[in-house]
Amino acid sequence: MKDHLETNVKAALPSWDRIEGNWKQFSGKVRERWGELTDDDLDVIAGRREQLVGKIQERYGIITDQAERQVAAWMNELSDTGRRSKISRH
């Protein structure tokens, strides 16, 4: 049962491949969430999750685990927003 639930949760999250492939669109959302990131930072990140985590860590002076949790929370928010928009269209 737990495996099934974890699979459903993972399926609901946007894949990082999707974020990386549409980086221009998602970079605006990243900038909204982490306003201290510069345009140069976003160019360096170029859709790579590890780079995003590293830049968040660097700009905000936090440890890697905290930056990872922030990115995971952001992805959950994207997923929630996507689900709400799908529901409102039906």
MODELLER restraints for C-alpha pairs under 7 A, 6 or more apart:
rsr = mdl.restraints
at = mdl.atoms
rsr.add(forms.Gaussian(group=physical.xy_distance, feature=features.Distance(at['CA:12:A'], at['CA:79:A']), mean=6.27, stdev=0.5))
rsr.add(forms.Gaussian(group=physical.xy_distance, feature=features.Distance(at['CA:13:A'], at['CA:75:A']), mean=6.64, stdev=0.5))
rsr.add(forms.Gaussian(group=physical.xy_distance, feature=features.Distance(at['CA:13:A'], at['CA:76:A']), mean=6.31, stdev=0.5))
rsr.add(forms.Gaussian(group=physical.xy_distance, feature=features.Distance(at['CA:13:A'], at['CA:79:A']), mean=5.12, stdev=0.5))
rsr.add(forms.Gaussian(group=physical.xy_distance, feature=features.Distance(at['CA:14:A'], at['CA:75:A']), mean=6.71, stdev=0.5))
rsr.add(forms.Gaussian(group=physical.xy_distance, feature=features.Distance(at['CA:14:A'], at['CA:79:A']), mean=6.06, stdev=0.5))
rsr.add(forms.Gaussian(group=physical.xy_distance, feature=features.Distance(at['CA:19:A'], at['CA:26:A']), mean=6.30, stdev=0.5))
rsr.add(forms.Gaussian(group=physical.xy_distance, feature=features.Distance(at['CA:19:A'], at['CA:47:A']), mean=6.51, stdev=0.5))
rsr.add(forms.Gaussian(group=physical.xy_distance, feature=features.Distance(at['CA:20:A'], at['CA:47:A']), mean=4.10, stdev=0.5))
rsr.add(forms.Gaussian(group=physical.xy_distance, feature=features.Distance(at['CA:20:A'], at['CA:48:A']), mean=6.33, stdev=0.5))
rsr.add(forms.Gaussian(group=physical.xy_distance, feature=features.Distance(at['CA:23:A'], at['CA:46:A']), mean=6.67, stdev=0.5))
rsr.add(forms.Gaussian(group=physical.xy_distance, feature=features.Distance(at['CA:23:A'], at['CA:47:A']), mean=5.21, stdev=0.5))
rsr.add(forms.Gaussian(group=physical.xy_distance, feature=features.Distance(at['CA:27:A'], at['CA:42:A']), mean=6.66, stdev=0.5))
rsr.add(forms.Gaussian(group=physical.xy_distance, feature=features.Distance(at['CA:31:A'], at['CA:37:A']), mean=6.41, stdev=0.5))
rsr.add(forms.Gaussian(group=physical.xy_distance, feature=features.Distance(at['CA:36:A'], at['CA:59:A']), mean=6.58, stdev=0.5))
rsr.add(forms.Gaussian(group=physical.xy_distance, feature=features.Distance(at['CA:37:A'], at['CA:59:A']), mean=6.94, stdev=0.5))
rsr.add(forms.Gaussian(group=physical.xy_distance, feature=features.Distance(at['CA:45:A'], at['CA:51:A']), mean=4.93, stdev=0.5))
rsr.add(forms.Gaussian(group=physical.xy_distance, feature=features.Distance(at['CA:45:A'], at['CA:52:A']), mean=5.55, stdev=0.5))
rsr.add(forms.Gaussian(group=physical.xy_distance, feature=features.Distance(at['CA:53:A'], at['CA:64:A']), mean=6.93, stdev=0.5))
rsr.add(forms.Gaussian(group=physical.xy_distance, feature=features.Distance(at['CA:53:A'], at['CA:67:A']), mean=5.43, stdev=0.5))
rsr.add(forms.Gaussian(group=physical.xy_distance, feature=features.Distance(at['CA:53:A'], at['CA:68:A']), mean=6.00, stdev=0.5))
rsr.add(forms.Gaussian(group=physical.xy_distance, feature=features.Distance(at['CA:56:A'], at['CA:67:A']), mean=6.06, stdev=0.5))
rsr.add(forms.Gaussian(group=physical.xy_distance, feature=features.Distance(at['CA:57:A'], at['CA:63:A']), mean=5.96, stdev=0.5))
rsr.add(forms.Gaussian(group=physical.xy_distance, feature=features.Distance(at['CA:57:A'], at['CA:64:A']), mean=6.06, stdev=0.5))
rsr.add(forms.Gaussian(group=physical.xy_distance, feature=features.Distance(at['CA:57:A'], at['CA:67:A']), mean=5.71, stdev=0.5))
